[in-house]
């Protein structure tokens, strides 16, 4: 089966030309009718609208029809990452420094796989987190399996301020 990274590489140039960035490509669901979820955001930093998602969905669908990377039927879902978004790219960890995040690693780092704390940012190829239970963790980017922002009043206020710009 095709890897989601291949799909991402397939659709990135067209979406970039339209003014969007790919945040995450994820395939979920069973073998019967899987769902291909593609999260996008606007390159200019403005909020994603329903029209943006519809426009992107049509473009992605046309590309996937030609390339046919997935065998059989599947559902295509194009969405914004939302306020408590996944952190998938190195720049996300810098952009959201100061906010609370949950991070899971592929293998134990400093004796554990789950971390929660304020993002400090990146130091080279590591993400630095001020842990809520004390101390600091330096997590290699290559070991991060999942990371997402935690919904807090502070994050909501920051998102509202961003919308008013």
C-alpha positions in Angstrom: 0.0 0.0 0.0 1.1 3.6 -0.7 2.6 5.6 2.1 1.0 8.8 3.2 4.3 10.6 2.6 4.0 9.7 -1.1 0.5 11.2 -1.3 1.8 14.3 0.5 4.6 14.7 -2.0 2.0 14.2 -4.8 -0.4 17.0 -3.7 2.0 19.5 -2.1 3.0 21.4 -5.3 -0.5 22.0 -6.4 -1.7 23.0 -3.0 1.3 25.4 -2.6 0.4 27.0 -6.0 -3.1 27.5 -4.6 -1.7 29.2 -1.4 -2.0 26.2 1.0 0.4 24.1 3.0 -0.1 20.5 3.9 -0.1 20.0 7.7 -0.8 16.2 7.8 -1.9 13.4 5.6 -3.4 10.4 7.4 -5.1 7.2 6.3 -7.5 5.7 8.8 -10.4 3.3 9.0 -10.6 -0.3 7.8 -9.9 -2.0 4.6 -13.5 -1.7 3.4 -13.6 2.0 2.9 -10.6 3.9 4.4 -10.6 7.6 5.0 -7.8 9.7 3.6 -7.6 12.8 5.8 -5.7 15.8 4.6 -5.2 18.8 6.9 -4.2 22.1 5.3 -3.6 25.6 6.3 -3.3 28.8 4.3 0.3 29.9 3.5 -0.6 33.5 4.4 -1.6 32.5 8.0 -5.3 33.4 7.6 -8.0 31.1 8.9 -9.1 28.2 6.6 -12.7 28.5 5.4 -15.1 25.9 4.2 -14.6 27.2 0.7 -10.8 26.7 1.0 -11.4 23.1 2.0 -13.8 22.6 -0.9 -11.5 24.1 -3.4 -8.6 22.0 -2.1 -10.7 18.9 -2.1 -11.5 19.3 -5.7 -7.9 19.8 -6.7 -6.7 16.9 -4.5 -9.4 14.6 -5.9 -8.4 15.4 -9.5 -4.8 14.6 -8.7 -5.6 11.4 -6.9 -7.9 10.3 -9.8 -5.0 10.6 -12.2 -2.3 9.1 -10.0 -4.6 6.5 -8.3 -2.3 5.9 -5.3 -4.9 4.0 -3.3 -6.5 0.7 -4.3 -10.2 0.6 -4.2 -12.7 3.1 -2.8 -11.9 5.6 0.0 -13.3 8.7 1.5 -11.4 12.0 1.0 -11.6 14.4 3.9 -9.9 17.9 3.6 -10.0 20.0 6.8 -8.2 22.6 8.8 -6.0 21.5 11.6 -8.2 23.1 14.2 -7.2 25.0 17.3 -5.7 22.0 19.2 -3.9 21.0 16.1 -1.3 18.3 15.5 2.3 19.5 15.4 3.9 17.7 12.4 6.5 20.0 10.9 9.7 21.4 12.5 8.3 25.0 12.1 5.2 24.1 14.1 7.3 23.5 17.2 8.8 27.0 16.8 5.5 28.7 15.8 3.7 27.4 18.9 6.5 27.9 21.4 5.0 28.9 24.8 1.9 26.7 24.4 1.0 23.5 26.1 1.5 20.3 24.1 1.3 16.5 24.4 4.0 14.5 22.7 4.4 10.8 22.3 7.7 9.3 21.1 8.3 6.1 19.1 10.7 4.7 21.7 11.4 5.8 25.3 13.3 9.0 25.7 14.7 9.7 29.2 12.8 6.6 30.3 9.3 7.5 29.0 7.3 7.8 25.8 4.6 10.4 26.8 5.4 14.0 27.6 3.3 17.1 28.4 4.5 20.6 28.9 5.2 24.0 27.4 7.0 24.0 24.1 10.2 25.9 24.4 11.0 25.5 20.7 13.7 23.6 18.9 17.4 23.2 19.5 18.8 21.8 16.3 17.0 18.5 15.6 15.4 18.3 19.1 12.2 19.7 20.5 12.6 21.3 23.9 9.7 20.9 26.3 9.4 22.4 29.8 7.5 19.5 31.4 4.4 20.1 33.6 5.8 17.6 36.1 9.1 19.5 36.4 12.3 19.6 34.4 12.9 19.8 30.8 12.9 17.2 28.0 14.9 17.3 24.7 13.1 15.1 22.2 14.7 14.1 18.9 12.4 15.1 16.0 13.0 11.7 14.5 11.5 10.0 17.6 8.3 12.0 17.8 5.4 9.8 16.8 2.5 12.2 17.7 2.4 15.7 19.0 -0.5 18.1 19.4 -1.4 21.3 21.2 -3.6 21.1 24.3 -6.7 23.2 24.3 -6.2 25.9 26.9 -7.7 29.4 27.5 -4.3 30.8 26.5 -4.4 29.0 23.1 -8.0 30.1 22.5 -7.0 33.7 23.2 -4.0 33.5 20.9 -6.2 32.1 18.1 -8.7 34.9 18.6 -6.0 37.5 18.4 -4.7 35.9 15.2 -8.1 36.1 13.7 -8.4 39.8 14.4 -5.3 40.6 12.5 
